[in-house]
Amino acid sequence: MPRLSQWFIRAAFIYLLLGFTIGALLLTHKGLPLHPALWSWLPTHIEFLLFGWVVQVTMGMAFWILPRYWQKPRRPKEGYTQIAFILLNLGIWLVVAGTTFRAGQWFLLAGRATEVSAVVLFALHARKRIVSREGA
């Protein structure tokens, strides 16, 4: 497994752990009220599980599994994907700052734009690795 896939998947498991922890606190709060401000963490719970876990583990597995027909060396070119990894994680934390910590709408907008740019960069990398059955 390439090192970058390992980083994607490790980060995804960290987000899964964080998302489940926040979700457990929210679920506990429904039955046994802990603190009224706890509900402000719901967007963070969603962000960690949707983008942190699902998107990140998908990108890590896709980077590992997609074939490398267009390259001579065994090691794939990782430039776009490395930047996508950084931008995706930066975007997640910008969205968390904008929603949970109420840093402002600009943080939320910048975070979503950063996440979209990460997905676009990953798609630019992956499009060269996807070919039809005829090889064209």
HELIX and SHEET records of a PDB file:
HELIX    1   1 ARG A    3  GLY A   31  1                                  29    
HELIX    2   2 PRO A   36  TRP A   41  5                                   6    
HELIX    3   3 LEU A   42  GLU A   47  1                                   6    
HELIX    4   4 PHE A   48  VAL A   55  3                                   8    
HELIX    5   5 GLN A   56  ILE A   65  1                                  10    
HELIX    6   6 GLY A   79  THR A   99  1                                  21    
HELIX    7   7 GLN A  105  ARG A  127  1                                  23    
END                                                                             
